[in-house]
């Protein structure tokens, strides 16, 4: 589950649950008002329900706004501690979260910067 738009995708997670009756327009407005971010930036914005068994992803794909809604049939999504604000995760962590896995266990390996080209 990736949104390839020609470069690394930024992923922002709302740490506080949102009203899941909100659709595209309500969530786009939440991105602007709650986070001070641009919902049309191409970043993926992730929201959770109170029960943590549902998530919504909102992303502008250059032709329109996309809303993905997923409900786990068994269990809950692993979520950061509930507090005000937004946090950033990697695309790999988003993939794990979307699968219902513990995204906190996904750690990118740091590549050592080469000293010389060639």
Secondary structure, DSSP 4 states (H G I P E B T S, - for coil): ----SSSPPPEEEESS---TT--HHHHHHHHHHHH---TTSS-EEEEE-TTSSEEEEEEE-SSSEEEEEEE-SSS----PPP-SSEEEE-HHHHHHHHTTS-GGG--PPPPPPPSS--
